[in-house]
Amino acid sequence: MMERNWELSNMTGVQYFVLLGLSTRPEVRDALFAIFLTLYLLTLLENTLIIYLICSHSELHKPMYFFLGNLSCLEMCYVSVTMPSLLVGLWKGPYHISFTACMTQLFFISFICTECTLLASMAYDHCVAICHPLHYPLLLRPQVCLGLSLSSWLGGLMVSVIKTAFFASLSYCGPNVLNQFFCDVSPLLNLSCTHVALTELVDFISAIIIFCGTLLVALASYSAIGVTVLRMPSAAARRKAFSTCASHLVVVGIFYSAALFIYCRPSRIKSMDLNKVLSVIYTVVTPMCNPIIYCLRNREVHTALRKSLHQP
């Protein structure tokens, strides 16, 4: 009976999908549920704390923290789209999600393009700070930072609207089972019973423009940083400069490695278990780790946190 509910007639459109979730093995779902619930709550706490500290302490009103605050807001948004779905799957097993809810998930997940642009903006911030310190107040004045932030959000919104519109226009026939814990690009393409070449092309081009374009900006920024740092006469100055950039390089490396593997190619991925592992990296692990990576060794954030806790 369950299997019959999982499939729709090939003559009708799909009204709902069945998400198989992260794991279909009951013996491991309880343990995974406890782990991922803890990670979800920790992610919300970390990013909320970062936003609070940046907003409430004037010494953190700098371009780097401005972009970090935007990044925290973004990650709280899309982790709140994917994690509840993941947790429900671990709690109940495979479950139904309506077509509208599925497209809504896809819309918010597509804001990953905004994260790419924000990471590139942060790389540019580091580049200007190290390579052109005297021009830093001019090149990254508040109007420029606001413009970069708005461009990131509007670019993500535009990509999300276009991508969701194309996917919503496809016809999906039985079986309607998605081997994923949220509505993602690849499993949806695999379920479509209409011609998907144009949708794949739109998805591929948007990935190339956004992911590869912002990655090139980040690589160019860090190439310039590397040249400048190597020319510094003092070893202590070189270590300080590299230390400043290390956290961002780690985040960029993790994020782009997972995201580019999934999105910067035609998206009918056959190895869905690998797809789920990579999805966990950029939808769960990265939002949780980013505040820790950025703030673990950051003295200004530590000082602001102590002030908030009224510690001497």
N, C-alpha and C positions, 0 to 999 in steps of 0.2 A: 504493500500500500504506500509506504514511504517513497519507493522508487517511482511509482506511478505519479505521485504528487510532484516529484522532482522534474518531470518531463511535461512539456506541453505539446500539443499537436503541431506538426509541421505546417498545418494550414492556418494557424492563428499566431498572432504576435505574442511575445512574452509580456505578461503583466507583472511578473516578479522574477527575481533570481534567487537561487539558493547558494549562499556562501558556505563553502566547506570549512572555512576557518584555518587557523594556523596548524592545527593538528586534529585528526579524526580519531585518535587513540584515547579512549576514556581514561586509561591508567596514567597518562601524563598530563591530561588537561587540567586537573585540579592544581597540580604543582605549577604549571605554566600560568594559570589564572592568578595565583598568589604573587608570582614574580612580576607579571606584567601590570597588575593592579598597583603594586608598590612602585614600579617604574613610572606609571602614569601619574600617581599622586606626587611623586618626587619631582617629576618634570614640571607639573603645574606650580609646585611650591618654589622651585628654583627660579623659573622664569618670572613668576609674580614678584619674587624678592628682587630680582634684577631690575624690573620695571619700576618698582617702588623706590629703590635706592637711586636710580638715575633721575627720577622725577623730583625726589625730595632733597637732593644734595647738590648745591650749586657747583661744587668742585667737579662733579661728573657731567656738567653741561658742556661737553666737548664732542666734536664730530664722531670720534670712535665710539663713545657711549651712546650717542644719538642713534647710530646705525645698529648698535648692539640692542638697544631698546626696541627698535623696529623688528629686529630679528627675533627677539623674545616674543613679541606680540604675534608675529606670524606663526611661530612654532607652537604657541599655545592654541592657535586657531586650528591648524591642521592636525595636531596630535589629538585634539578633541573631536575630530571627525573620524580618524582611523582607530584610535584606541578603544572607544566604547564598542565599536563593531568587533574588534579583536576579542575583547573581554566577553561579549555576549556569545561569540562562537566557542570560546573555551568553556563557558558556563553551561550552555545548552547543547553544544554540538552544531551541526549544520542547521541553518535557519533561513527563513525567507526574508528578503528585503524587496520593497516595492521598486518598480521601475523609476518612479520619481525620486525616491530616496537614493537610489543608486546613481542617478545622474547628478544629484546634489553632492554626493561624495566626490564624484569625478570632478565636478566644478571646483570644489575647495582644494582637492589634491593638486589640481593644475596650477595652484598658486605657488607651487615649488619653483616656478619661473621667477617669482619675486625674490625668493631666497637666493637664487643665482645672482641676481642683480645686486642685492644687498651685500653678498660676499665679495663681489667685484668692487663695489664702492668702498668696502672696508680695506681691500687690498690697495686701492688708490690712495686712501687715507694714510696707510702705512708708508706708501711710496713718497708722498709729498712730505710727510713728517721727517723722513730720513734723508731723502735726496734734495729737498728744497725747504729746509726748516725756516728760512727767513721769509719765504713767500707763503708759508702755511696759513697764516690768518687770512690772507687774501684769497688763496685758491680754494680754501674750504671754509669760507665765511658762511654764516647761517643760511643765507638765501640759496647758496649752492647745495648745501646738505639737504635742505628741504626739497629742492628741485630733484636731486638724486633719489630721495625717498619717495616722492610722489610718482616719479617716473617708474620706479620699481613696482609700486602697488598698481598703478594704472596699466603697466605692461603685463603684469600678472593677470589682472582683471580681463584685459583684452584677449589674451591667450586662452584663459579659462572659458570665456563666452564662446569663442570660435570653436574650440575643441569640443566643448559640451554640446554645442549645436550640431556639429557633425555626427557625434556619437548618438545623440538622441534621434537623429533622422534615419539611422540604420534600422533594418528589420532584424529582430532576433527570434530564432526558431528553436524548438526543442532539440536536445536537452538544454535546460536553462541553468545548469550548474556551473558556478564560478569557483575554480580551485584557487581561492585567494581569501584573505580575511577582510578585504574591502573591494569596492568596485574600481578596478584598475584597467589600464588601457589594453594590455595584452589579452587577458581572459575575455574581455568584451569583444575584441576583434575576432577571437577564436569562435565565439558563439554566433557571430553575425551570419545570416543566410543570404545577404545581398552583397553586391560588389563593393569591396572595401578599399579599393586601390586609392581613391581620392582621399578618403579619411586617413589611411596610412601615410599618404604623401603629406597631408596637412600636419599630421602629428610629427612626422620625420623632419619637415622643414622648420617647424616651430622649435623642435629640439635642437637642430643644428644652429639656428639663429641665436636662441637664448642660451643654451648650455655652452656651445662651443664659442660663441661670441664673448660671453662673460668670462669663460675660462681663459681665453686669449688675453683679456684685459688683466686678469689676475697674474697670468704668467709673465706678461710684459712688465707689470708693476714689480714683481719679485725679481725679474732679471735686472731691472734698473736698481733695485735695492741691493742685489748681490754685487753688482759692479761698484756701487758707492761704498758699501761696507768693506770690500776688499781693498779699497784705496785708503781707508782710514789708517793712520799711523799707529794708533794705540790699540793693543790687543783687548784692553778693557772696554773700549768704545765699541769694538767689533762684537764682543760677547753681548754687550747690552743691546745693540741693534738687533742681533739675531734672536736674542731672548724676547724682544718686543714682538717679533714677527712669528715666533715659533707656534704659538697657540692658534693663530689664524691659519697657518700652513697646515696644521694637523686637521683642523675642521674642513678646510678646502679639499684636502686629500681624501678624507673619508667620504665626504658628501659627493664629490664629483666622480669618484671611482664607482660608487653604487649607482648614482643617477645616470651617468653617461652609458654604463653598460646596459641599462634597461631601456632608455629612451632614445639614444642617438643611433638607432638602426630600425629597420622595419620591425614592427612591434609584435609579431606573432611568435612569442617565445614558447618553445616546446617544453623546456625544463622548468615546470612551474614550481617545483620545490625550491630550486635555486632562485627563482623570481621572488618567492615568499621570503627567503632569507635576506635577499638584498632589500626588499621592501621594509623589513623590520629595521634594517640599518638606518635608512634615511627617514623613516616615519616614527621610529621609537628611540633608537640609540642616539642618533644625532641630536634631536631636541633635548634629550636628557643630559648629554655630555657637554653640549656647547657652553652653558653657564659655568660648569665646572672648569672646562679647559680655559675659558677666557678669564675667569676671575680667581682661579686657585692661587696664582702667583701675582695677582694685581694688588699692589699696595693701596692704591686709591680706593678700590672697592672694599678692601679690608678696613680701611680707616672709616669709610662711610658706614659700613656695617657695625663697627664698634660704637660709632656715634649713635646709631639707631638703637643699639642695645644699652646705651648709656654706660658704656665701659670706659675707664680712663685710658 
